Every structure is written in structure tokens, then in C-alpha cells.
Amino acid sequence: MSESLFVDCNGLQWPLYCCVSVFLRNCSRCRVMVACQQFRSRDCNKMDVLLHCSSQPVIESCTKMKFSCFAASYPQLEGQFSSAGISLVINNWSDIHDFTPASGEINWSLLNHIDFDLPNDNAELLEVGLNILVDKSITPVTVGVAQHPVGQSCLVVFLGRDHKTSVAQAIEVARQANKKGLAIVRIQELLLPKQTIIDMFSPNEKLMQKAAGAKLVGMEIVHDGDCKAVVMAIVSEVYPSAFELQDIYVSRDPETISTNIELFFNAAQQSLTL
């Protein structure tokens, strides 16, 4: 599906909706998977949502909503993302906006992806070959800023020969990082403002030239050990020539890591509001 979808359901278990926009209303006791550009729910109760959303998800008059990062794969899924114009690497699943917050009430909460299991007797899911394992997902699995783990952070920026290459490299590095127990906090793609490029990459002229006018992919990774060393080892193993070609940048200076993370994701947040 690639157009807007309005869903009114009760008791459904694991339908998957891949659309430009999804509006769930009057739903109760459901577990759904959603990939979309815009997500909204109204008058819903006791729902588990595995969500991939390009913009800020919105809930209204909802209670006991639980959200987790979308992770899925089946043969047609990447084509459906493309048809609906959904970025593989922009996912704001955890940045929930509640239009109707109630004092003393928590209308929504976040869950880890590992809290979910697919039913093994669902013929439709088996027929399409759906898999929700993190290491098989076509999209990176993030923990979200609200659940930021304790540990060392580093910023990884992908500046491949074209945007498609950067996206593919980011997804693979995220997959390998997850396998090694690192946490992907957040990931975004955007055109960086000129001043941000200078602030982040100066005095490296080649990096600044590659970043200028290019849509970059950046991710924040956290590890309880030497994060940058582990990430650099992963990149070197998966893409041996990436550092020589400066196709992938890993923040290395402890004094500038937090600043560069803030610069990149503040620029990403500003681009979402434009």
C-alpha cells in the first residue's frame, strides 16, 4: 500500500501497514507493525505498535499505548518503502507527541524490540516470509533518545559516492554493531548547512567538499567500552577502504564527539520542522 490508510480494528495481531500515512482510530488490544511518513492514532487503547515513521508520531485520546522500533524483512518490503516514499533510515518512532496528556497519567511508553514475538501459526505472515529479527531488518533498529543507554557515544557519518551507497553502508554498519552488542541510539539523513559542515569537519578539506550539497546519513552509537575503537573496527572489517576514501567518518576526538553529535542531530531536527 502506498496511500493514506484509516484503520478501525479490535484484537488484530500483527497486521503490517506500509503507507504514506496511517491513522489508527478506535482500536483496542491490537499489535500492529507500521511503516509510514506520518502516523496518528485517536481513541485507541492497549496497543503495541512496531513503528517506523519519518515524522513525529502523534497520539490523541489514547491510553496504554506501547511503541517499539520497527524491524522487519520480507521480499517485497523494500519496494513498498520506495513506493510510499519512506526513508529506510529516518525513523522517529520514539519521539511521540501526545495531543491530550492527562495529569498523573502515562498514555504511552517505549518497549525494546526484543519484547515482541510473532505468532508461528499465522498463515498470512508465513506466506509473505515476514521476519522481525534485528539482524534481518531492512531498516536500522534504534533504542531512541528517551532510552539512551549509559556508555561512550560516537558519531558515524556516511559520505559515500552516492546517497544510495551511504544508506546501504549505514544499514550494514548498524546491523553489525547490533550483533556486537552496541546500541544505535538514533539515525537521520539530511543536507547539512554550510556552517555545520565547517564546524564538524574543519580543517579536513576533503570531508567538507564531500559533505557540501550531499545528503548525509549519520548515526549515534553507544557502547559500554571504547565505542569509537569498536565502531572503527567494524567499519574497517565491512568496508576496508572506507577510511582511506573518506566515505565514512567516525568522530574520534573525545573533546568534540558530544559537540558533533549535537550539531548533526540539531540540524536534523531543524530540517524536520521546516
C-alpha positions in Angstrom: 0.0 0.0 0.0 1.2 3.5 -0.7 -1.6 5.9 0.1 -3.3 7.1 3.3 -4.8 4.4 5.4 -7.5 4.6 8.0 -7.8 1.6 10.3 -10.6 0.8 12.8 -9.8 -2.5 14.4 -10.1 -4.6 17.5 -8.0 -7.6 18.6 -5.9 -7.8 15.4 -2.5 -9.5 15.8 0.4 -8.3 13.7 -1.0 -6.8 10.5 1.6 -4.7 8.7 0.8 -1.4 7.1 3.3 0.3 4.8 1.8 3.6 3.6 2.4 7.3 3.2 0.2 8.0 6.2 -1.5 5.8 8.7 -4.4 6.8 11.0 -5.4 4.3 13.7 -8.7 5.0 15.4 -11.0 3.2 17.8 -8.5 0.3 18.0 -8.1 -1.8 21.1 -6.0 -4.8 22.1 -4.1 -4.8 18.9 -0.5 -5.5 17.9 0.5 -3.9 14.6 3.5 -3.1 12.5 3.5 0.3 10.8 5.9 1.9 8.3 4.9 5.4 7.1 5.7 9.0 6.6 3.0 10.2 9.0 1.5 8.3 12.0 -1.6 9.3 14.0 -3.8 7.4 16.4 -7.0 8.5 18.1 -9.3 6.8 20.7 -7.1 3.8 20.9 -6.3 1.6 23.9 -3.9 -1.1 24.8 -2.0 -1.2 21.5 1.5 -2.5 20.8 3.0 -0.7 17.7 6.2 -1.6 16.0 6.8 1.8 14.2 8.9 3.3 11.5 7.9 6.9 11.0 9.6 9.7 9.0 7.9 12.5 11.0 6.9 12.8 14.7 4.2 10.3 15.6 1.0 11.7 17.2 -1.5 10.2 19.6 -4.8 11.7 20.7 -7.2 10.5 23.4 -5.3 7.2 23.6 -4.3 5.1 26.6 -1.8 2.3 27.4 -0.1 2.7 24.0 3.3 0.9 23.7 5.8 1.7 20.9 8.9 -0.2 19.7 11.3 0.3 16.9 10.2 -1.3 13.6 12.3 -4.2 12.5 11.1 -6.4 9.7 12.0 -8.0 6.4 10.3 -9.9 3.6 11.0 -9.9 -0.2 8.6 -7.1 -1.1 9.2 -4.8 1.8 12.0 -2.5 0.4 9.9 -2.0 -2.7 6.9 -1.0 -0.7 9.0 1.5 1.3 10.2 3.0 -2.0 6.6 3.2 -3.4 5.4 5.0 -0.3 8.4 7.4 -0.3 9.5 6.2 3.1 13.2 6.6 4.0 14.9 3.5 5.2 17.0 5.4 7.8 14.8 8.2 9.1 12.8 6.8 12.0 11.3 9.0 14.7 9.4 6.1 16.3 10.2 7.1 19.9 9.5 10.9 19.6 5.8 10.6 20.5 3.6 13.7 20.7 0.6 13.3 22.9 -2.1 15.9 22.0 -4.2 15.0 25.1 -1.8 14.4 28.0 -3.6 13.8 31.4 -2.1 14.9 34.7 -0.8 11.8 36.5 -1.5 9.5 33.6 1.1 7.9 31.2 -0.7 7.3 28.0 2.3 5.8 26.2 5.5 4.0 26.8 8.5 2.6 24.9 9.5 -1.0 24.6 12.6 -2.9 23.4 12.2 -4.7 20.2 13.1 -8.0 21.9 9.9 -7.8 23.8 8.0 -9.0 20.7 7.4 -12.4 19.2 5.5 -13.2 16.0 2.8 -16.0 16.2 4.1 -19.1 14.5 0.7 -20.2 13.4 -0.3 -17.1 11.3 -0.6 -18.4 7.7 -0.5 -14.9 6.1 2.7 -13.9 7.9 4.3 -17.2 6.9 3.2 -16.8 3.3 4.9 -13.4 2.8 8.0 -14.6 4.6 7.9 -11.9 7.4 10.8 -11.9 9.8 11.3 -9.4 12.7 14.8 -10.4 13.7 17.0 -7.4 14.2 19.9 -8.8 12.1 17.5 -9.4 9.2 15.7 -6.0 9.3 15.9 -3.8 6.1 16.0 -0.8 8.5 18.3 0.0 11.4 16.9 -0.8 14.8 17.4 2.1 17.3 16.8 2.4 21.0 15.7 6.1 20.9 17.0 9.1 22.8 14.5 8.6 25.6 16.1 5.3 26.3 19.7 6.5 25.8 22.0 3.8 27.3 24.8 4.6 29.6 28.3 4.4 28.0 30.5 6.1 25.5 29.0 7.6 22.4 30.4 8.2 18.9 29.0 9.8 15.7 29.3 7.9 12.4 28.6 9.9 9.2 28.3 8.2 5.8 29.5 10.2 2.8 29.5 7.5 0.0 29.9 8.1 -3.7 26.1 8.5 -3.8 23.2 8.6 -1.4 22.1 5.0 -2.1 25.5 3.8 -1.2 25.6 5.8 2.0 22.2 4.3 3.1 23.3 0.8 2.3 26.5 1.3 4.3 24.7 2.8 7.2 22.2 -0.1 7.4 25.0 -2.7 7.3 27.2 -1.0 9.9 24.1 -0.7 12.2 23.4 -4.4 11.7 27.0 -5.4 12.6 27.0 -3.0 15.5 23.8 -4.6 16.9 25.4 -8.0 16.5 28.3 -6.9 18.7 26.1 -5.6 21.4 26.3 -1.8 20.6 23.2 0.3 20.8 22.1 2.5 17.8 20.5 5.5 19.6 19.3 7.4 16.5 19.9 7.8 12.8 19.0 10.5 10.4 19.7 11.7 6.8 19.9 15.3 5.7 21.7 18.1 3.9 23.9 19.8 6.4 24.1 23.6 6.5 27.4 25.0 5.3 28.3 26.3 8.8 27.6 22.9 10.4 29.8 21.3 7.8 32.6 23.6 8.7 32.1 23.2 12.5 32.1 19.4 12.2 34.7 18.6 9.6 37.2 21.6 9.6 40.1 21.5 8.8 39.6 18.4 6.6 39.0 19.9 3.2 38.1 16.6 1.5 35.4 15.8 4.1 34.0 19.3 3.8 33.9 19.0 0.0 32.2 15.6 0.1 29.6 16.9 2.6 28.7 20.0 0.7 25.5 19.6 -1.2 25.2 15.9 -0.4 22.5 14.1 1.6 24.4 12.5 4.5 23.4 9.7 6.8 24.5 9.9 10.4 24.1 7.7 13.5 24.8 7.9 17.2 26.2 4.6 18.6 26.7 3.8 22.3 29.0 1.2 23.8 29.9 0.4 27.4 33.6 0.2 26.3 35.7 2.2 23.8 32.9 3.0 21.4 35.0 4.7 18.7 37.5 1.8 18.6 34.9 -0.8 18.3 33.0 1.1 15.6 36.2 1.8 13.6 37.0 -1.9 13.7 33.5 -2.8 12.4 33.8 -0.3 9.6 37.3 -1.5 8.6 36.1 -5.1 8.5 33.0 -4.4 6.5 34.3 -1.6 4.2 38.1 -1.9 4.2 38.7 1.2 2.0 36.1 3.5 3.6 38.5 5.5 5.8 41.1 5.9 3.0 38.4 7.1 0.6 36.8 9.1 3.5 33.4 7.6 2.6 32.7 7.1 6.3 33.6 9.4 9.2 33.8 8.3 12.8 34.2 11.0 15.5 37.5 10.2 17.3 38.4 13.2 19.5 36.7 12.8 22.9 36.5 16.6 23.3 34.4 17.0 20.1 32.3 13.9 20.0 29.4 15.2 22.0 29.6 18.6 20.2 29.5 16.9 16.7 26.5 14.6 17.8 24.6 17.7 18.9 25.5 19.6 15.7 24.4 16.8 13.4 21.1 15.9 15.2 20.1 19.5 15.9 20.4 20.2 12.2 18.3 17.1 11.5 15.6 18.3 14.0 15.5 21.7 12.3 15.1 20.1 8.9 12.1 18.2 10.2 10.4 21.4 11.3 10.9 23.3 8.0 
